[in-house]
Amino acid sequence: MLHLRIGSLSAAMLALSPGPLPLRPPAALEPAPISIATRVLRAHVAFLADDALEGRATGSHGDLVAMKYVAAQFRRLGLEPAGDSGSYLQRVPLLGRTPSPSLRIAGESAALRAPDDYVLVSNADDSVSVARGEVVFAGYGIVAPNRGWDDYAGADVAGKIVMVLPGDPDSTRFDRRTGRPWSSVREKWDEAARRGATALLVADAGPRAIPWEAVQPLMAERIALARQAGAVTLWGWLRDSAAARLAARGGHDLARLAQRAAAPGFRAVPLGVALEAEVRSALRPIETWNVVARLPGRGARRAEALVVGAHHDHIGIGEPENGDSIYNGAEDNASGTAAVLGAAEAIARSGARPERSILFVAFAAEELGLLGSDWFAAHPPPGTRLVGAVALDVQNLYGATRDIGTVGVAQSSLGALLRAAARSEGLRTQEDPDDLRRGRFFRSDNYSFARAGVPSLRIVNGTDFVGRPPGWGAEMRERYWQERYHRPSDQLADWMSFDGLAQQVRVLSRTLLAAADAPAAPTWAAGSDFLPLQEQAKAAAQ
Amino acid sequence: VIPRAPAGGTAAFALALVVLAGPRGAAQGAPRQDAAAARPVPVSQTAPARSAAATAVARGVGAEAFRAHLDFLADDALEGRGTGARGGAVAARYIAAQFARLGLEPAGDQGTYFQAIPLEGRRFSSGATMLGPDTVALRPGDDIVLYVAGGDSAAAARGRPVFVGYGLVAPEIGWDDYAAADVRGRVVIALAGTPAERDSSLARRLERADYAFRQYKVEEALRHGAAGALVIWRERAVPASWAQVARAWLDEQMALVGPDSAGAPHGVAGWLNQPAAERLAAAAGAGLAQWVSEAGTPGFRARELPVTLELSATALRRRVRAANVVARLPGSGPLAREAVVLGAHYDHLGIGPAVAGDSIYNGALDNAAGTAAMLAIAEAAARVPGRAGRAIYFVAFTAEEKGLLGSEAFVRRPPVPLPRITAMLNIDGIGAFAMPRDVAALGAEYSWLGATFAAAAAAEGFRVTPPGSTPLEVARQQDFFGRSDQLPFARAGVPALDLYFVADEYVGRPRGWGVQQLDLYLRERYHQPNDDLSQPFDARYVIPQLRAYARTLVGTATSVDGPQWYPGAPYRRPDS
């Protein structure tokens, strides 16, 4: 599970129900004998979370062992390798970039000073990256047709530098429980890149400004994808004073620009001033891999693939707590990896051969920013089109439940299949508003697929535990977040039970088989903010 | 298989062995091939290998499982599975995860799959002086290598040495080099090899496989009360060069500690190089050739030498953590209290000197393949519920390459009392050269297990490799039976087989081709970084052999009578 990153927005949001989305009738479920032994799941978690794997940090020996373990399991189950050149491993090129930027307002003799006035980093693979151009103020940098908002309406920013405000102007309109994380910097630079901008600067101003100290760590090494497609070359933050100085240079008042940006109908403002930006980067390549296996579809639609994935990496060895320096990541995310392996085993052993293919994936470098899934969504196995994805991240190690949790169940037709699969296992489906409020849809690998337009969701823990008092599940979850999340104590314990994980694996397996056999590929729900991305992707494919 | 190294199996260097075609008289410690000839075997030993349960287990041995385990264990990420190293620990965890996945019972320490084997790494420094008419320092590494036998940090001996010939006590041929000698507190000097190098007819009559080895001679000497023991290295009498011997002993050695090493005699011991031995012989008015001649003559009598030797050695010690991985598949019925063991060592040499830019000694054939085979058979056996008969223990041994230490410790601290362990089968190496027409088990001639193996082989369409055929002669010369984890079991009296990976005939290949492949392997890959996955491990060739092994295992686990050693076999159950 990924840390909330700089640029994500405050937690408090108001409720806005989009109304019930139409439920599709559940697809006919094959009566495949879907089963998985809890001891198998426990064995996977025990291995992956063993101290010998040293917390599976990206680039570490322990994480490499984890990948090889997953590959061995795929091999054992007779699944096809679907990584690079006939192997199970798909290389994910990463680059650590440590920036030394320079930034100058055209016509001014004194350059701005980093990191007092700004921070600026590169997305490119070169040791020197440059952006020069007119600056356009694009409000909050948000385009949300379903919400009646387009900060780029009528604006031409191709080859230019875009300046935006952090966050969003209206947490009711931009309710991330139902929509996209518009407030994240990543969404903002996605949008700017789609419009051809070369750089994105977030002016740390307006109602959602954050303390400047929180921005400065961006000047340290940042590990991200190499060969990143669809990204602005440079991005960073301008301190409010520097942003105001820039605006003033073009004869604008930053405070007034910010006010205008919050109002519907805002139009982007060319500031009439240019910036010259250059980032020299110290580059450090890092090798890691997704682990990918395929159950080939039997039908004409075998080129279409459902993805089930969970990240194999965790955060490695760190500060000791109670003498323990190994951050084992049993729940985060040995549990999810075990679920993927469990589904692979349940499906392989069921003998079911659905129409579409199913790709089983252990993702790399999730903890560094969903990097493995980001790469995978952009680079599916050759000849494969991704049509749906289910991600697993921090699964149930607490015992059997009467319900199953989801994130994103209402967003796409995958949700209806999941509900039907849960029903066939005798489980209610629930979606915790708190999860949505906390933006959990955007904090794991399912989001990489959503950003690429692929309908996706997560299966998370239910709260109604068999043999436990009401509220126990919620308390367990809260204790995980408070006591174990990203700490050495996230490790396998004797009290853990794998009955709940087995339930999740069965629901997951049935959902995948149903989606792989359904007449139509999954689609985002009408009115979903991700639907336009799916349509863009379809159009691009044709 | 550990090198037939003068380091007594504790050498960690690569040893190229030239395979000689055909029998050779000077084979040392040769097993008695004729012991099995036309022995009556109860039908209870053969029918169970063809039972429904055996068939079900054999059919369940899966190619995907074998390949998956092999690929993982031999991957560079496992760093050669060195004992006490990170890669070895990962391998152990992987094996335990497989056992857990299969629902096998943990049979290690405290409800886990791990049987901790505390080891000690030791580096020795030494001093040696010969006082006589001329006082000479013996140069460590050139003239002599010394170590501390037993668990102490230092040992020393001084005085007039006693030459004891081969240092052999072999009642089966009426031989006792210590008969006329009192060596208490003395330094003993012994030749490597056995009298069979002079009289080849003795080879087939010598019972123990290890009479020729340094370790045997040192232990025999110390048991007789000697304070020190030197074994003379000679060209041809010892398969490894002096340089290899010296390097092995200058490298770290590993040993069992604590209760696992109880009873190990204490003293200063080592190797004496041939030129130094010549000087010693000359000081006694003889020559080394004369010594060899005398030592091989029946009635040889030990004698004191007219020089004084001062020997001392100290050990720099470190603790090494290692573990066997042990799982149990329960049996049922009246035999359920008894057990059979299927073993394979999972350790290899770890990371070492680079060869052609590769420093990872993957040990794919030696013995990722055997471990993968054991796991694949375990999976098949675990999927057949309610099998009658003995419990089966699946054991992945550690520190085999360090001198059979994991299996030695297992035999000293077995999870079931040894008298209730009725048999042990070992897999060290898997033959994937081509499709064999025959299969072999070393030690088949010693016990009823050979008959079970033959029935199992036949049920899978294999002939049993004929006795006297080249692969078995090579195994005899190389003493493969004395060089892997079956040995501690056999010595403790448990009937054992070493499931052998070389056949006499292969489909579509000329006769002798298999031994050529073995020769190539031993010369070019054995204990080298290229014993890796670049070698073919074609499941089509491997799985039928594993099915024969599975039948042998199930047959042994279900036969009403436990297997017996044949009378005259070099091993026997201790009197009880």
Interface residues (C-beta under 8 A of the other chain):
Chain A: A37 R39 V40 R42 A43 H44 A46 F47 D50 A52 L53 H61 L64 V65 K68 Y69 A71 A72 Q73 F74 R75 R76 L77 G78
Chain B: G62 E64 A65 R67 A68 H69 D71 F72 D75 A77 L78 R86 A89 V90 R93 Y94 A96 A97 Q98 A100 R101 G103
